[in-house]
Each structure stands twice: as C-alpha cells, then as structure tokens.
C-alpha cells in the first residue's frame, strides 16, 4: 500500500507554485509519523499547501488518513553582530 502527497510552495504573493511529491509506504493498524525536509529554492516567506494525490482505500481495515501536523523553519545563522560590537 502506498500513499502519495503533493507539497507545493511559493514566495508570498507569487503566482507560480513549486511542487514536490512524497510517497509513504507501509501497512499497519497503528498511526505512522514521517518527517520530510523541503529545501526552498531561495530565501523567502513561503506559502505552503499540501494535498493527497492517491485515492483513499475502500477497506475498513486500512487506516489511510493523511494529516499535516507541523511545519518548522531552519533559519540561517548570523555570523556577526556589528551593532553589538559598537557597544563594547
């Protein structure tokens, strides 16, 4: 059993979406959690959306609901603080 989801992002206010597709495999009666990393094409304030692209299975023994739980950003590190150096 495989489920596919499509994640799209764009810079805030832009009109064109960039698409990334992810596949999730595994049959289990338990919930599963997956972490995926998405590298943006440039520094931006993104608008992000997600949708499932595969059909839901018509079997009551298969739990195949897809939920987006959390999104986090990894910001670039500042290497110097020129304003703070003036106060020394």
C-alpha positions as CSV (number, residue, x, y, z in Angstrom):
1,X,0.0,0.0,0.0
2,X,1.4,3.4,-1.0
3,X,0.0,6.9,-0.4
4,X,1.3,10.0,-2.3
5,X,1.0,13.6,-1.2
6,X,1.9,16.7,-3.1
7,X,3.5,19.6,-1.3
8,X,3.5,23.0,-3.1
9,X,5.2,26.2,-2.1
10,X,5.7,29.7,-3.5
11,X,7.0,33.0,-2.2
12,X,4.3,35.1,-0.6
13,X,2.3,36.9,-3.3
14,X,3.9,34.9,-6.2
15,X,1.6,33.2,-8.7
16,X,3.6,30.1,-9.6
17,X,3.8,27.0,-7.3
18,X,6.8,24.7,-6.9
19,X,5.8,21.1,-6.4
20,X,7.4,18.2,-4.5
21,X,5.8,14.8,-4.3
22,X,6.3,12.3,-1.5
23,X,5.3,8.6,-1.3
24,X,4.6,6.8,2.0
25,X,4.6,3.1,2.2
26,X,3.8,0.6,4.9
27,X,0.7,-1.3,6.1
28,X,-0.1,-1.0,9.8
29,X,-3.1,-0.8,12.1
30,X,-1.1,1.9,14.0
31,X,-0.6,5.5,13.2
32,X,2.7,6.3,11.4
33,X,4.7,9.5,11.5
34,X,7.1,10.7,8.9
35,X,9.4,13.7,8.7
36,X,10.3,15.2,5.3
37,X,12.7,18.0,4.6
38,X,12.0,20.6,1.9
39,X,14.7,22.9,0.7
40,X,13.3,26.1,-0.8
41,X,14.7,27.5,-4.0
42,X,15.7,30.8,-2.3
43,X,15.2,32.7,0.9
44,X,11.6,33.6,1.1
45,X,8.5,33.9,3.2
46,X,6.7,30.8,1.8
47,X,3.0,30.0,1.3
48,X,2.7,26.2,1.6
49,X,-0.1,23.8,0.8
50,X,-0.4,20.0,0.7
51,X,-2.9,17.5,-0.8
52,X,-3.2,13.8,-1.1
53,X,-2.9,12.6,-4.7
54,X,-3.9,8.9,-4.3
55,X,-7.4,7.7,-3.7
56,X,-8.5,6.6,-0.3
57,X,-8.7,2.8,0.0
58,X,-12.2,1.4,0.4
59,X,-11.4,-1.1,3.1
60,X,-12.4,-0.6,6.8
61,X,-9.3,-2.5,7.9
62,X,-6.9,0.1,6.4
63,X,-6.4,3.4,8.1
64,X,-5.0,5.7,5.4
65,X,-5.9,9.2,6.6
66,X,-3.3,11.8,5.9
67,X,-2.8,14.8,8.3
68,X,-0.2,17.6,8.2
69,X,0.9,18.1,11.8
70,X,3.7,20.6,12.0
71,X,5.9,22.8,9.8
72,X,9.2,24.3,11.0
73,X,11.8,26.6,9.5
74,X,15.5,26.4,9.8
75,X,16.9,29.9,9.7
76,X,20.4,30.8,8.5
77,X,22.9,31.6,11.3
78,X,24.1,35.1,11.9
79,X,27.9,35.1,12.0
80,X,28.4,38.6,13.4
81,X,26.5,41.3,15.2
82,X,28.0,44.6,14.1
83,X,25.5,46.7,16.2
84,X,26.6,44.9,19.4
85,X,30.3,45.4,18.7
86,X,29.8,49.2,18.8
87,X,28.7,48.9,22.5
88,X,32.0,47.3,23.7
